[in-house]
Amino acid sequence: MNAPTATTQYVCLEGIQHGNRFYTGYTPGKDPTKSAKGETWYKVLGYAETSEQAQAIIYPLPGDADRAVAKYMANMLAVTRGM
């Protein structure tokens, strides 16, 4: 994992309980792993200066993004069908 720099714009996170991966804006001095109640919900995967770099951290292997989208769509279909 890389460390934040003066030009860091994004932090890439992974949910501890469900393994969901995403990136969000980075705020220096704020712990992105904590919930509003101070509970640790995420682990940091890395920091990025651009959206493209953040996506590469979240989906490091070819096909990872496609698999993530397919899994999300299957889960949403199951929810809408009451499964």
NULO-784260 format. One line per field, with one value per residue (C-alpha): residue number from 1; residue in three letters; chain; z, y, x. Coordinates in steps of 0.001 Angstrom, whole numbers, always signed. Each point is the difference from the previous one (the first is absolute). Layout:
<rs>
seq	[NUM ...]
type	[ALA ...]
mol	[A ...]
w	[Z ...]
v	[Y ...]
u	[X ...]
</rs>
This chain:
<rs>
seq	[1 2 3 4 5 6 7 8 9 10 11 12 13 14 15 16 17 18 19 20 21 22 23 24 25 26 27 28 29 30 31 32 33 34 35 36 37 38 39 40 41 42 43 44 45 46 47 48 49 50 51 52 53 54 55 56 57 58 59 60 61 62 63 64 65 66 67 68 69 70 71 72 73 74 75 76 77 78 79 80 81 82 83]
type	[MET ASN ALA PRO THR ALA THR THR GLN TYR VAL CYS LEU GLU GLY ILE GLN HIS GLY ASN ARG PHE TYR THR GLY TYR THR PRO GLY LYS ASP PRO THR LYS SER ALA LYS GLY GLU THR TRP TYR LYS VAL LEU GLY TYR ALA GLU THR SER GLU GLN ALA GLN ALA ILE ILE TYR PRO LEU PRO GLY ASP ALA ASP ARG ALA VAL ALA LYS TYR MET ALA ASN MET LEU ALA VAL THR ARG GLY MET]
mol	[A A A A A A A A A A A A A A A A A A A A A A A A A A A A A A A A A A A A A A A A A A A A A A A A A A A A A A A A A A A A A A A A A A A A A A A A A A A A A A A A A A A]
w	[+0 -828 +2408 -592 -1465 -376 -3325 +1166 -1130 +702 +2547 -1023 +2628 +550 +2376 +2802 +330 -3641 -2017 -2067 -1721 -909 -60 +1466 +452 +2316 +2868 +1767 +3727 -254 +557 -2985 +1648 +2708 +49 +1410 +3346 -35 -873 -2443 -3105 -2757 -774 -2258 -3297 -1144 -930 -3466 -1747 -2820 -449 -2431 +2591 +2614 -2339 -625 +3757 +470 -3061 -406 -2365 -3479 +324 +3691 -760 -2259 +2661 +2650 -2164 -810 +3683 +919 -2697 +1145 +3599 -988 -2076 +2959 +2274 -2410 -337 +3780 +99]
v	[+0 +3444 +2960 +3207 +2960 +3698 -719 -2950 +419 -3440 -2800 -3563 -2057 -3561 -863 -2296 -1869 -394 +719 +2755 +2209 +3654 +3297 +3346 +3440 +206 +2510 +436 -607 -1979 -3775 -1511 -3435 +1137 +394 +3124 -1839 -730 -3699 -1428 -1029 +138 -733 +2278 -1563 +3051 +3660 +1538 +3326 -779 -1959 -2318 -797 -673 -2408 -1841 -446 -1330 -2274 -1023 -2947 -80 -956 +944 +2943 -2110 -2723 +2575 +1495 -3460 -961 +3259 -520 -3587 +1158 +2771 -2436 -2368 +2842 +1158 -3552 -464 -2699]
u	[+0 +1261 -98 -1963 +1881 -717 -1735 -2129 -3624 -1490 +192 -901 -1783 -1203 -2827 +1122 -3300 -1092 +3147 -1602 +2584 -368 +1844 -945 +1487 +2988 -23 +3347 -258 -3243 +66 -1842 -214 -2429 -3764 -1644 -185 +3738 -298 +2546 -1938 +2616 +3613 +2033 +1100 +1934 -15 -278 +380 -2470 -3194 +1795 +2687 -2686 -1791 +3279 +458 -3522 +86 +3667 -520 -1554 -3653 -324 -2287 -2235 -257 -888 -2754 -1404 -8 -1748 -2642 -634 -380 -2430 -2048 -202 -1126 -2696 -1274 -51 +2649]
</rs>
